[in-house]
Amino acid sequence: MRGLMMGRFQPFHLGHLDLVRQILKECDEVIILITSSQFNYLEKDPFTAGERIEMIHNSIKDSDIDLSRCIILAIENQFNVATWSAYLKSMLPHFDKVYSGNEYVKMLLADFDIEVVKPEFLEREKFNATEIRFMIISGDNWQHLVPPAVSDFIEKINAKNRLEIIGKTDTKPTTH
């Protein structure tokens, strides 16, 4: 059995890593799907799809999770929401369940007889990517909220500088 978890992972944090563990207790494999892969260098989406893949891959590789049970993919948004479910099924390897707490996702998948499982989120208020990005910019202690591989990666690419510049720019794309 294969489970699907979806997210922007901007950045991948310990709550996401906990969800991977939860899914692998119930499934043989998990597809970790990076959504909105076409967006980057934006306030809401500062990291590229490639950067997010690297963060996730390195986090799992450094954890107690068997990386061979994880498939990490990126997908662009489908702008025709009515065909989103069919788009997912055509673009991804087979999956049996979707793990999501989003009622909108559940509604969109209802016509396709896909089981949607609401996971137990690890301290959702604490493990929040928007807050983590804010903490990076403000210089607060955020490193304990992400796997060490993500912290190292964010430092390596000087994400603080990127986030500060993105936050100050007057020419922000309106496609989001």
C-alpha positions as CSV (number, residue, x, y, z in Angstrom):
1,M,0.0,0.0,0.0
2,R,1.2,3.5,-0.8
3,G,0.2,6.7,0.9
4,L,0.4,10.2,-0.6
5,M,1.3,13.4,1.4
6,M,1.3,16.8,-0.3
7,G,2.6,20.1,0.7
8,R,4.6,23.1,-0.4
9,F,7.3,22.3,2.3
10,Q,8.6,25.9,2.5
11,P,10.6,24.7,4.4
12,F,10.3,21.0,5.3
13,H,10.0,20.8,9.1
14,L,9.8,18.3,11.9
15,G,6.0,18.2,11.7
16,H,6.4,17.0,8.1
17,L,9.0,14.4,9.1
18,D,6.7,13.1,11.8
19,L,3.9,12.7,9.2
20,V,6.2,10.6,7.0
21,R,6.8,8.3,10.0
22,Q,3.0,8.1,10.6
23,I,2.3,7.2,7.0
24,L,5.0,4.5,6.9
25,K,3.4,2.9,10.0
26,E,0.3,2.3,7.9
27,C,1.8,2.0,4.4
28,D,4.7,0.3,2.7
29,E,5.7,3.4,0.8
30,V,5.0,7.1,0.8
31,I,4.9,9.6,-2.0
32,I,6.0,13.0,-0.7
33,L,4.6,15.4,-3.3
34,I,5.9,18.9,-3.5
35,T,3.1,21.1,-4.8
36,S,3.3,24.5,-6.3
37,S,6.7,23.5,-7.8
38,Q,6.6,26.3,-10.3
39,F,6.7,29.0,-7.6
40,N,9.9,30.2,-6.0
41,Y,11.6,33.4,-4.8
42,L,8.3,34.6,-3.5
43,E,7.4,35.4,0.1
44,K,5.1,32.4,0.4
45,D,7.3,30.2,-1.7
46,P,10.9,31.2,-1.3
47,F,12.6,27.9,-2.1
48,T,12.8,26.2,-5.5
49,A,11.4,22.7,-6.2
50,G,15.0,21.4,-6.4
51,E,15.9,23.0,-3.1
52,R,12.8,21.4,-1.4
53,I,13.6,18.0,-2.9
54,E,17.1,18.3,-1.5
55,M,15.9,19.3,2.0
56,I,13.4,16.4,2.1
57,H,15.8,13.8,0.7
58,N,18.6,14.8,3.1
59,S,16.3,15.0,6.1
60,I,15.0,11.5,5.5
61,K,18.5,10.1,4.7
62,D,19.8,11.4,8.0
63,S,16.8,10.1,10.0
64,D,15.7,6.6,11.1
65,I,13.4,6.4,8.1
66,D,14.2,4.0,5.2
67,L,14.7,6.3,2.2
68,S,13.9,3.4,-0.2
69,R,10.3,3.5,1.1
70,C,9.9,7.2,0.1
71,I,9.3,8.7,-3.4
72,I,9.9,12.4,-3.5
73,L,8.3,14.2,-6.5
74,A,7.4,17.8,-7.5
75,I,4.3,18.9,-9.4
76,E,3.1,22.2,-10.8
77,N,-0.3,23.5,-9.7
78,Q,-3.2,22.5,-11.9
79,F,-5.2,25.7,-12.6
80,N,-8.4,23.8,-13.6
81,V,-9.4,22.7,-10.2
82,A,-12.2,20.5,-11.5
83,T,-9.7,18.2,-13.2
84,W,-7.1,18.3,-10.3
85,S,-7.8,14.8,-9.1
86,A,-7.4,13.3,-12.6
87,Y,-4.3,15.3,-13.0
88,L,-2.8,13.9,-9.8
89,K,-3.7,10.3,-10.9
90,S,-2.1,10.8,-14.3
91,M,1.1,12.5,-13.1
92,L,1.9,10.3,-10.1
93,P,2.7,6.6,-9.4
94,H,-0.3,4.7,-8.1
95,F,-1.3,5.6,-4.5
96,D,-4.0,4.1,-2.3
97,K,-4.6,6.8,0.3
98,V,-4.1,10.5,0.7
99,Y,-3.0,11.9,4.0
100,S,-4.5,15.4,4.4
101,G,-6.3,17.5,7.0
102,N,-7.6,19.8,4.3
103,E,-11.3,19.5,3.7
104,Y,-10.9,21.1,0.2
105,V,-8.6,18.3,-0.8
106,K,-11.1,15.7,0.6
107,M,-13.9,17.3,-1.5
108,L,-11.8,17.3,-4.7
109,L,-10.9,13.6,-4.3
110,A,-14.4,12.4,-3.3
111,D,-15.4,11.6,-6.9
112,F,-12.4,9.4,-7.4
113,D,-13.1,7.0,-4.5
114,I,-9.7,7.8,-2.9
115,E,-9.5,7.4,0.8
116,V,-8.5,10.6,2.5
117,V,-7.0,10.0,6.0
118,K,-6.8,12.9,8.4
119,P,-3.4,12.6,10.1
120,E,-2.4,13.5,13.7
121,F,-0.4,16.7,13.2
122,L,2.5,17.2,15.5
123,E,2.0,20.5,17.3
124,R,0.7,22.3,14.2
125,E,0.9,25.8,15.7
126,K,4.6,25.2,16.6
127,F,5.6,23.5,13.3
128,N,4.4,26.0,10.8
129,A,6.4,26.9,7.8
130,T,5.1,30.5,7.6
131,E,6.2,31.1,11.2
132,I,9.6,29.4,10.5
133,R,10.2,31.7,7.6
134,F,9.4,34.7,9.7
135,M,11.7,33.4,12.5
136,I,14.5,33.1,9.9
137,I,14.1,36.7,8.8
138,S,13.9,38.0,12.4
139,G,16.9,36.1,13.6
140,D,14.8,34.1,16.2
141,N,15.8,30.5,17.1
142,W,14.1,28.4,14.4
143,Q,16.7,25.6,13.9
144,H,15.0,23.3,16.5
145,L,11.8,23.2,14.4
146,V,13.4,21.6,11.3
147,P,15.6,18.6,10.7
148,P,19.3,19.3,11.0
149,A,19.7,18.7,7.2
150,V,17.2,21.5,6.5
151,S,18.9,23.9,9.0
152,D,22.3,23.2,7.3
153,F,20.8,23.7,3.8
154,I,19.1,27.0,4.7
155,E,22.3,28.3,6.2
156,K,24.3,27.1,3.2
157,I,22.1,29.0,0.7
158,N,21.9,32.0,2.9
159,A,18.1,31.8,2.9
160,K,17.9,34.6,5.5
161,N,19.3,37.1,2.9
162,R,16.9,35.7,0.2
163,L,13.9,36.1,2.5
164,E,14.9,39.6,3.5
165,I,15.3,40.7,-0.1
166,I,12.1,39.1,-1.2
167,G,10.2,40.7,1.6
168,K,11.5,44.2,0.7
169,T,11.0,44.1,-3.1
170,D,8.3,46.3,-4.6
171,T,7.9,44.1,-7.7
172,K,6.2,41.1,-6.4
173,P,4.6,38.7,-8.9
174,T,0.8,38.6,-8.8
175,T,0.4,35.1,-10.1
176,H,0.0,33.6,-6.6
